[in-house]
Amino acid sequence: MLIQRRESLVHELFGGNNWYERLKEYFPEREMKSKQHFETLLKEKYEMYQVLEEEDYVVVYFEQLDYIFIDYIIVSGNTRGKGIGGKVLDLFKEKGKAIILEVEPITNEDPDSEKRIRFYERHGFLKMENIGYERIHHVTKELNKMDIYCWSTKERAEDWVMEKMSEVYTNVHGYKTEELYGVQPQSTNEILWLRKSLQEVN
């Protein structure tokens, strides 16, 4: 009965709502998971990997006891600049857990890249300056370089954040990639590292 309820929930999410299409319209292919990947995560990690969709926004996130990883977040174009994004982040901040994000570095190819970074900075997110992070997309094979940002009510060491990102890759990005894409997941040591400056301090 519980399995049927989970399958019904996944069908409802993908059949009745259009959040997946909304994500596809906004995010480049190199940052998107396949629909099957989303379905698998929602079905098999339904208590941790969830979707929050409203008319004005979509958030896909992975929640653990001490942190939340926001996998995707978009605000509808006609409501941007009206404080919706900040209110959405406040919903997650109220949980009292650290919030971790992957953010594309500023690039001339995407005029919104600087706006996104400034938005997160205004809302108290700090860039993890010493964490290197890049992974290869399972389908396009493009190298995807991202910066890691974290918000927390208390100071978090960058090695703590890197440890959580390692969990995220194993449980979300790299989850069942051989079954879903026909490729082995990259090792966490390959995609995440602390730059020498931090290693020398420690």
C-alpha positions in Angstrom: 0.0 0.0 0.0 2.8 2.4 0.9 4.6 1.6 -2.4 1.4 2.3 -4.3 1.1 5.6 -2.5 4.7 6.6 -3.4 4.1 5.7 -7.1 0.9 7.6 -7.1 2.7 10.6 -5.6 5.4 10.5 -8.3 2.8 10.2 -11.0 1.0 13.2 -9.6 4.1 15.2 -9.5 5.0 14.5 -13.1 1.5 14.1 -14.5 -0.3 16.9 -12.8 2.3 19.6 -12.5 4.7 21.2 -15.0 7.7 21.9 -12.7 10.0 19.7 -14.7 9.2 21.6 -17.9 9.7 24.9 -16.1 13.2 23.7 -15.0 14.1 22.6 -18.5 13.1 26.0 -19.9 15.4 27.9 -17.5 18.4 25.7 -16.8 20.9 24.7 -19.4 21.1 21.0 -20.3 24.5 20.6 -18.6 22.8 21.4 -15.3 19.7 19.3 -15.7 19.0 15.7 -14.6 16.9 13.4 -16.8 13.3 13.1 -16.0 13.9 9.5 -15.1 16.6 10.6 -12.6 14.1 12.9 -11.0 11.5 10.2 -10.8 13.9 7.8 -9.3 15.0 10.2 -6.6 11.4 11.2 -5.8 10.3 7.6 -5.5 13.3 6.1 -3.7 14.4 9.1 -1.6 10.9 10.6 -1.1 11.5 11.6 2.5 14.7 13.5 1.6 14.4 14.6 -2.0 11.3 16.8 -2.6 9.7 19.3 -4.9 8.0 22.5 -3.8 6.0 24.1 -6.6 3.8 27.1 -6.6 2.6 29.4 -9.4 5.5 31.8 -8.6 8.4 29.4 -8.0 9.8 25.9 -8.1 12.3 24.5 -5.6 13.8 21.0 -5.7 15.8 20.1 -2.6 17.5 17.4 -0.6 17.0 17.6 3.2 19.1 16.0 5.9 19.1 16.3 9.7 21.6 19.2 9.7 21.5 20.7 6.2 19.3 21.3 3.2 20.8 21.2 -0.3 18.8 23.3 -2.8 19.2 21.5 -6.1 17.1 23.8 -8.2 15.3 27.1 -7.5 13.5 29.3 -10.0 11.1 32.2 -9.7 8.7 32.9 -12.5 9.8 35.6 -14.8 6.8 37.9 -14.2 7.3 37.8 -10.4 11.1 38.4 -10.3 12.2 41.4 -8.4 9.1 41.3 -6.1 10.7 39.6 -3.2 9.4 36.1 -3.9 12.9 34.5 -4.0 13.8 36.0 -0.6 10.5 34.7 0.9 11.2 31.2 -0.5 14.6 31.2 1.1 13.1 32.3 4.4 10.8 29.3 4.3 13.9 27.1 4.4 15.8 29.3 6.8 13.0 28.8 9.3 14.0 25.1 9.6 17.2 26.3 11.3 19.5 24.1 9.2 22.4 25.1 7.0 21.5 25.7 3.4 23.9 24.7 0.6 23.8 25.8 -3.0 25.7 25.3 -6.2 25.9 28.6 -8.1 27.3 29.1 -11.6 30.2 31.6 -11.5 29.8 35.0 -13.2 30.0 34.6 -17.0 29.4 36.8 -20.0 27.4 34.0 -21.6 24.7 34.3 -18.9 23.7 37.9 -18.0 21.7 36.6 -15.0 24.8 34.9 -13.4 25.9 38.0 -11.6 22.4 38.8 -10.5 22.0 35.3 -9.0 25.2 35.7 -7.0 24.3 39.1 -5.7 20.9 37.8 -4.7 22.3 35.0 -2.6 24.9 37.3 -1.0 22.1 39.8 0.0 20.4 36.9 1.7 23.4 35.9 3.8 25.0 33.2 1.7 28.8 32.9 1.8 30.9 31.6 -1.0 33.1 28.7 0.1 36.2 30.2 -1.4 38.5 27.2 -0.9 36.3 24.5 -2.2 36.9 23.4 -5.8 34.0 21.8 -7.5 33.5 20.5 -11.0 31.7 17.5 -12.5 31.1 16.1 -15.9 27.4 15.9 -17.1 26.2 12.4 -17.5 24.7 13.0 -21.0 26.3 16.1 -22.6 29.8 15.2 -21.2 30.3 18.9 -20.6 32.5 20.0 -17.7 30.3 21.9 -15.2 32.2 24.2 -12.9 30.2 25.6 -10.0 30.8 27.6 -6.8 29.5 26.4 -3.5 27.6 28.8 -1.2 26.3 28.2 2.3 24.0 29.9 4.7 23.9 29.0 8.4 22.9 30.4 11.7 26.3 29.4 13.0 29.8 29.4 11.4 30.5 26.3 9.2 34.0 25.3 8.3 34.6 24.7 4.6 35.7 21.1 5.1 32.3 20.6 6.8 30.5 22.0 3.8 32.6 19.9 1.4 31.7 16.8 3.4 28.0 17.6 2.9 28.5 18.2 -0.8 30.2 14.8 -1.0 27.0 13.3 0.4 24.9 15.3 -2.0 26.9 14.0 -5.0 26.6 10.4 -3.8 22.9 10.5 -2.9 21.6 12.9 -5.6 23.8 13.8 -8.6 25.6 10.4 -8.8 22.7 8.3 -7.6 22.2 5.2 -9.8 24.0 6.9 -12.8 25.1 3.5 -14.2 21.5 2.4 -14.3 20.1 5.7 -15.5 22.8 6.9 -17.9 25.0 3.9 -18.5 28.0 5.7 -16.8 29.9 5.2 -13.6 29.6 8.1 -11.2 32.8 10.2 -10.7 34.6 9.7 -7.4 34.0 12.5 -4.9 37.8 13.1 -4.8 37.7 13.9 -8.5 34.9 16.4 -8.3 35.5 18.1 -4.9 38.7 19.3 -3.3 40.1 21.9 -0.9 42.5 24.3 -2.4 46.0 24.4 -1.1 45.6 27.6 0.8 43.1 26.0 3.2 45.0 22.7 3.4 48.2 24.6 4.4 46.3 26.5 7.2 45.0 23.2 8.6 
